[in-house]
């Protein structure tokens, strides 16, 4: 089976969970016998064409149009992606299916679906209405919402990463439940990134003193990640346990969070580490006593899997898919979203009882080994492909014309 993937994030350009999902899924699909190709914008270097990890990759240059609004920029890039896909099919052979990732891929995917008369499968990684806390607050948000609806409408089947997201699609777009498949994200199990105990201790001392507990958060610094809630909770935590909070990542809310920390008088116990490479992220997971993800909106929470795969104890909010990943009291602690007091209680409990926190992390690691592996996720995705392709073969649509 030959499948064309359309994604706006692909290595070396990865921003968030979507990019990590696509980067891991595609080689795993190829490893299980699917012929995989991907077209993506060339947003951070990378060759225009390559064959890497079993995946045929085509990257297109984005238009130099700083005057254009974002929907216009997307529309122009979509034309280039469509052209690249047509050339790719001409060179390498006809595709059986198209798999589009999120609204940015909508226009390219829908155009190719009707040109080639083959089924379209969509993965919706998040919704604009969810990010906007249930609202669409400007024209750009309304346009994105329309493109999300169109993608779910045009798709033969829609994949989401959590039951929370399945409910959102049914509520926001009236997507029929039998058109939705829940396939979670996966993660790689990490070994220790440290050579020995001294190496671990020296790294940890970059961030905390020997008599301090270390809590860690990593991700895009944006409102929906709930870091302002964590900062509001932090004075209560430090009144009960000697601890330091390390926040890694960049984003539009960073300056506001720094100002909030200064206003709360907690700059001495909070470190804004900025951008960190994946290697240091994994070292921080292993060095920290606790990872905290207090999101207000989280379709799945791949960062929670990454923490647990690195054997790091975890406290999360109950927002969205996080509550599906973490079982309260068994694989981590779960606090109500947007509740600084409840979050402070959970963080304090985890930091004060590291033995219990580590036991929960060990239980989580066993679950991840059984359920959240990329080969398993690829297998579940292939099952969706097979179902859709079998249905298409029995249908009349697409048999009357073969496009180029």
C-alpha positions as CSV (number, residue, x, y, z in Angstrom):
1,X,0.0,0.0,0.0
2,X,1.3,3.4,-1.0
3,X,0.2,6.4,1.2
4,X,0.9,10.1,0.7
5,X,1.3,12.0,4.0
6,X,0.7,15.8,4.0
7,X,2.1,17.6,7.0
8,X,3.3,21.1,7.8
9,X,5.8,19.8,10.4
10,X,8.4,17.3,9.5
11,X,12.1,17.0,10.5
12,X,14.1,19.2,10.8
13,X,11.0,21.5,11.3
14,X,9.2,20.3,14.5
15,X,7.3,22.7,16.7
16,X,5.0,20.6,18.9
17,X,3.2,17.3,19.3
18,X,2.0,17.1,15.7
19,X,5.6,17.3,14.4
20,X,6.8,14.6,16.8
21,X,3.9,12.4,16.0
22,X,4.5,12.6,12.2
23,X,8.3,12.2,12.6
24,X,7.9,8.9,14.6
25,X,4.8,7.5,12.8
26,X,6.0,7.6,9.3
27,X,9.2,5.5,9.7
28,X,7.2,3.1,11.9
29,X,4.7,2.7,9.0
30,X,7.5,2.1,6.6
31,X,8.9,-0.5,8.9
32,X,5.7,-2.4,8.7
33,X,5.6,-2.5,4.9
34,X,3.7,0.7,4.0
35,X,5.3,2.7,1.1
36,X,5.3,6.1,2.7
37,X,5.9,9.5,1.1
38,X,5.4,12.9,2.6
39,X,5.2,16.5,1.2
40,X,5.9,19.3,3.6
41,X,7.0,23.0,3.6
42,X,10.7,23.6,3.7
43,X,10.7,25.8,6.8
44,X,14.0,24.9,8.4
45,X,16.6,23.8,5.9
46,X,16.6,20.1,4.8
47,X,17.0,18.9,1.2
48,X,14.2,19.4,-1.2
49,X,14.1,15.6,-1.8
50,X,15.5,12.7,0.1
51,X,14.8,9.1,1.1
52,X,15.2,8.8,4.9
53,X,14.2,6.1,7.3
54,X,12.1,4.4,4.6
55,X,10.2,7.6,3.8
56,X,10.3,9.5,0.5
57,X,10.4,13.2,1.5
58,X,9.6,16.2,-0.7
59,X,10.0,19.7,0.8
60,X,8.7,22.8,-0.9
61,X,9.9,26.4,-0.5
62,X,7.3,28.7,1.0
63,X,6.3,31.9,-0.8
64,X,8.2,35.0,0.1
65,X,5.1,37.0,0.8
66,X,5.5,38.9,4.1
67,X,2.5,41.1,3.1
68,X,0.1,38.2,3.0
69,X,-2.1,37.3,5.9
70,X,-1.7,33.8,7.3
71,X,-4.6,32.1,5.4
72,X,-3.2,33.5,2.1
73,X,0.3,32.3,3.0
74,X,-1.1,28.8,3.7
75,X,-3.1,28.8,0.5
76,X,0.0,29.7,-1.6
77,X,2.1,27.1,0.1
78,X,-0.7,24.5,-0.4
79,X,-0.4,25.1,-4.2
80,X,3.3,24.2,-4.0
81,X,2.6,21.1,-1.9
82,X,0.0,20.0,-4.4
83,X,2.4,20.4,-7.3
84,X,5.1,18.5,-5.4
85,X,2.7,15.6,-4.7
86,X,1.7,15.4,-8.4
87,X,5.3,15.2,-9.4
88,X,6.0,12.7,-6.8
89,X,3.3,10.4,-8.0
90,X,4.4,10.7,-11.6
91,X,8.0,9.7,-10.5
92,X,7.3,6.9,-8.0
93,X,3.8,5.5,-8.8
94,X,0.2,5.9,-7.9
95,X,-0.9,6.4,-4.3
96,X,-3.7,4.3,-2.7
97,X,-4.5,6.7,0.1
98,X,-3.9,10.3,1.3
99,X,-3.3,11.0,5.0
100,X,-3.5,14.7,6.0
101,X,-2.4,16.1,9.3
102,X,-4.5,19.0,10.7
103,X,-6.1,22.0,9.1
104,X,-2.9,23.3,7.4
105,X,-3.1,20.3,5.1
106,X,-6.7,20.7,4.2
107,X,-6.6,22.5,0.9
108,X,-3.8,20.3,-0.5
109,X,-5.4,17.1,0.6
110,X,-8.9,17.9,-0.6
111,X,-7.6,19.0,-4.0
112,X,-5.6,15.8,-4.4
113,X,-8.4,13.6,-3.2
114,X,-10.7,14.9,-6.0
115,X,-8.0,15.0,-8.6
116,X,-6.9,11.4,-8.0
117,X,-10.2,10.0,-6.8
118,X,-8.7,8.1,-3.9
119,X,-9.7,8.1,-0.2
120,X,-8.5,10.8,2.2
121,X,-7.8,10.0,5.9
122,X,-7.3,12.9,8.3
123,X,-5.6,13.1,11.7
124,X,-6.9,16.0,13.8
125,X,-4.3,16.7,16.4
126,X,-6.1,19.7,18.0
127,X,-8.9,22.1,17.3
128,X,-8.8,25.9,17.1
129,X,-12.0,26.1,19.1
130,X,-10.4,24.0,21.9
131,X,-7.3,26.2,21.9
132,X,-9.6,29.2,22.1
133,X,-11.3,27.8,25.2
134,X,-14.5,27.1,23.3
135,X,-14.6,30.3,21.3
136,X,-13.5,31.7,17.9
137,X,-12.3,35.1,18.7
138,X,-11.2,36.5,15.3
139,X,-11.4,36.0,11.6
140,X,-8.3,33.8,11.4
141,X,-9.7,31.5,14.1
142,X,-13.0,31.2,12.2
143,X,-11.2,30.4,9.0
144,X,-9.1,27.7,10.7
145,X,-12.3,26.2,12.2
146,X,-13.9,26.1,8.7
147,X,-10.8,24.3,7.4
148,X,-10.9,21.8,10.3
149,X,-14.6,21.1,9.5
150,X,-13.9,20.7,5.8
151,X,-11.1,18.3,6.5
152,X,-13.3,16.1,8.7
153,X,-16.1,16.3,6.2
154,X,-14.0,15.4,3.2
155,X,-12.1,12.6,5.0
156,X,-13.3,9.0,4.6
157,X,-12.1,8.4,8.2
158,X,-10.7,10.7,10.9
159,X,-8.0,9.7,13.4
160,X,-7.7,11.4,16.8
161,X,-5.3,10.7,19.7
162,X,-7.8,10.6,22.5
163,X,-11.5,10.0,23.4
164,X,-11.5,13.7,24.5
165,X,-10.7,14.7,20.9
166,X,-13.3,12.3,19.5
167,X,-15.9,14.0,21.6
168,X,-14.7,17.5,20.4
169,X,-15.1,16.5,16.8
170,X,-18.6,15.2,17.4
171,X,-19.5,18.3,19.3
172,X,-17.8,20.9,17.1
173,X,-18.2,19.4,13.6
174,X,-21.0,16.8,14.0
175,X,-18.5,14.1,12.8
176,X,-20.3,10.7,13.1
177,X,-18.8,8.5,15.9
178,X,-18.4,5.6,13.4
179,X,-16.2,7.9,11.3
180,X,-13.7,8.4,14.1
181,X,-10.8,6.1,15.2
182,X,-9.0,6.8,18.4
183,X,-5.3,6.0,18.0
184,X,-3.0,7.4,20.8
185,X,0.4,8.8,20.5
186,X,3.5,6.7,21.1
187,X,6.9,7.3,22.7
188,X,10.3,5.7,22.7
189,X,11.6,4.2,25.9
190,X,14.7,6.0,26.9
191,X,17.7,4.6,28.7
192,X,19.6,6.7,31.2
193,X,21.4,9.6,29.5
194,X,24.1,9.7,32.3
195,X,27.3,7.7,32.4
196,X,27.4,7.4,36.2
197,X,26.1,9.0,39.5
198,X,28.7,11.8,39.3
199,X,27.6,12.8,35.8
200,X,24.0,12.9,37.0
201,X,24.8,15.0,40.0
202,X,27.0,17.5,38.1
203,X,24.2,18.0,35.6
204,X,21.5,18.4,38.3
205,X,23.7,21.0,40.1
206,X,23.3,23.3,37.1
207,X,19.8,23.9,38.2
208,X,19.3,23.1,41.9
209,X,21.3,22.8,45.1
210,X,21.8,19.4,46.6
211,X,19.2,20.1,49.3
212,X,16.5,21.2,46.9
213,X,13.9,19.2,45.1
214,X,13.6,19.8,41.3
215,X,10.4,20.2,39.5
216,X,10.5,20.4,35.7
217,X,8.2,21.6,32.8
218,X,9.0,21.6,29.1
219,X,7.0,22.7,26.1
220,X,5.7,25.6,24.2
221,X,5.2,28.6,26.4
222,X,1.6,29.5,25.5
223,X,-1.5,30.2,27.5
224,X,-3.2,26.8,27.1
225,X,-0.3,25.0,28.8
226,X,-1.4,26.5,32.1
227,X,2.0,27.7,33.4
228,X,0.4,30.8,34.9
229,X,-1.6,28.4,37.1
230,X,1.7,26.6,38.1
231,X,3.3,29.9,39.1
232,X,0.3,30.8,41.2
233,X,0.6,27.5,43.0
234,X,4.4,27.7,43.5
235,X,4.5,29.9,46.6
236,X,2.3,27.4,48.4
237,X,4.6,24.5,47.3
238,X,7.8,26.3,48.5
239,X,6.2,27.1,51.8
240,X,6.1,23.4,52.5
241,X,9.1,21.9,50.7
242,X,12.4,23.3,49.5
243,X,12.2,23.1,45.8
244,X,13.1,24.8,42.5
245,X,11.0,24.9,39.4
246,X,12.7,24.6,36.0
247,X,10.7,25.8,33.0
248,X,12.2,25.0,29.6
249,X,10.9,26.2,26.2
250,X,10.0,29.3,24.3
251,X,6.8,31.0,23.3
252,X,4.5,34.0,23.3
253,X,3.7,33.9,27.0
254,X,7.3,33.8,28.2
255,X,7.7,37.5,29.1
256,X,4.3,37.5,30.9
257,X,5.3,34.5,33.0
258,X,8.6,36.1,34.0
259,X,6.7,39.2,35.0
260,X,4.2,37.1,37.0
261,X,7.1,35.3,38.8
262,X,8.6,38.6,39.7
263,X,5.3,39.9,41.0
264,X,4.9,36.8,43.1
265,X,8.4,37.1,44.5
266,X,9.4,33.6,43.4
267,X,12.2,34.4,40.9
268,X,14.7,32.8,43.3
269,X,12.9,29.5,43.1
270,X,12.0,29.5,39.4
271,X,14.5,29.0,36.5
272,X,13.4,29.9,32.9
273,X,15.8,27.7,31.0
274,X,14.7,28.8,27.5
275,X,15.2,26.5,24.5
276,X,16.8,23.1,25.2
277,X,17.9,20.3,22.9
278,X,16.2,16.9,23.1
279,X,19.3,15.5,24.8
280,X,19.1,18.0,27.7
281,X,15.3,17.5,27.9
282,X,15.9,13.8,28.6
283,X,18.7,14.6,31.1
284,X,16.3,17.0,32.9
285,X,13.6,14.3,33.1
286,X,16.1,11.9,34.7
287,X,17.6,14.6,37.0
288,X,14.2,16.0,38.1
289,X,12.2,14.7,41.0
290,X,8.9,15.6,39.3
291,X,7.6,16.8,35.9
292,X,4.5,19.0,35.9
293,X,2.1,19.6,33.1
294,X,-0.8,21.9,34.2
295,X,-2.5,22.3,30.8
296,X,-5.8,24.0,30.3
297,X,-6.2,22.4,26.9
298,X,-4.4,19.2,25.9
299,X,-5.7,17.0,23.1
300,X,-3.4,14.2,24.2
301,X,-0.3,15.2,26.1
302,X,2.7,13.6,24.4
303,X,5.0,15.4,26.9
304,X,3.5,13.3,29.6
305,X,4.5,10.1,27.8
306,X,8.0,11.5,27.3
307,X,8.3,12.2,31.0
308,X,7.1,8.7,31.9
309,X,9.3,7.1,29.3
310,X,12.2,8.7,31.0
311,X,11.0,7.3,34.4
312,X,10.1,10.8,35.7
313,X,7.3,11.1,38.3
314,X,4.4,13.1,37.0
315,X,1.7,15.6,38.1
316,X,-0.8,16.7,35.4
317,X,-4.0,18.5,35.1
318,X,-7.2,16.7,34.1
319,X,-7.5,18.7,30.9
320,X,-8.3,16.7,27.8
321,X,-6.3,13.7,27.0
322,X,-3.9,14.0,29.9
323,X,-6.5,12.3,32.2
324,X,-6.5,9.4,29.7
325,X,-2.8,9.0,29.8
326,X,-2.2,9.3,33.6
327,X,-4.2,7.2,36.1
328,X,-4.5,9.2,39.3
329,X,-2.6,7.5,42.2
330,X,-1.4,4.7,40.0
331,X,0.8,6.2,37.3
332,X,0.9,9.8,38.5
333,X,-1.1,12.4,40.2
334,X,-4.0,14.3,38.5
335,X,-5.3,17.7,39.7
336,X,-8.2,19.7,38.4
337,X,-7.3,22.1,35.6
338,X,-7.0,25.9,36.4
339,X,-6.9,25.2,40.2
340,X,-3.7,26.5,41.8
341,X,-4.6,25.2,45.2
342,X,-5.3,21.6,44.0
343,X,-2.2,21.7,41.9
344,X,0.0,22.9,44.8
345,X,-1.4,20.0,46.9
346,X,-0.6,17.4,44.3
347,X,2.9,18.8,43.7
348,X,3.7,19.0,47.4
349,X,2.5,15.4,47.9
350,X,4.7,14.1,45.1
351,X,7.8,16.1,46.3
352,X,7.3,15.1,49.9
353,X,6.9,11.4,49.1
354,X,9.6,10.6,46.5
355,X,9.3,6.9,47.2
356,X,5.7,6.8,46.2
357,X,6.2,9.1,43.3
358,X,9.0,6.8,41.9
359,X,6.7,3.8,42.4
360,X,4.0,5.4,40.3
361,X,6.6,6.3,37.6
362,X,7.7,2.6,37.5
363,X,4.1,1.5,37.1
364,X,3.7,4.0,34.3
365,X,6.8,2.8,32.5
366,X,5.4,-0.8,32.5
367,X,2.2,0.5,30.9
368,X,4.1,2.5,28.3
369,X,6.1,-0.6,27.3
370,X,2.9,-2.5,26.7
371,X,0.7,0.1,25.1
372,X,2.4,3.3,23.9
373,X,5.0,2.0,21.5
374,X,5.3,3.4,18.0
375,X,5.1,-0.1,16.3
376,X,1.8,-0.6,18.0
377,X,0.6,2.9,17.0
378,X,1.7,2.2,13.4
379,X,-0.2,-1.1,13.5
380,X,-3.4,0.6,14.6
381,X,-3.0,3.3,11.9
382,X,-2.5,0.6,9.2
383,X,-5.7,-1.1,10.4
384,X,-7.5,2.2,9.6
385,X,-5.9,2.3,6.2
386,X,-6.9,-1.2,5.4
387,X,-10.5,-0.6,6.5
388,X,-10.8,2.5,4.4
389,X,-9.2,0.9,1.4
390,X,-11.4,-2.1,1.5
391,X,-14.5,0.1,1.8
392,X,-13.3,2.2,-1.2
393,X,-12.7,-0.9,-3.3
394,X,-16.4,-1.9,-2.8
395,X,-17.7,1.6,-3.5
396,X,-18.4,3.2,-6.9
397,X,-16.7,6.5,-6.1
398,X,-13.2,6.9,-7.7
399,X,-13.5,4.0,-10.1
400,X,-14.8,6.0,-13.1
401,X,-11.7,8.1,-13.4
402,X,-8.0,7.8,-12.7
403,X,-6.2,11.2,-12.5
404,X,-2.5,12.0,-12.8
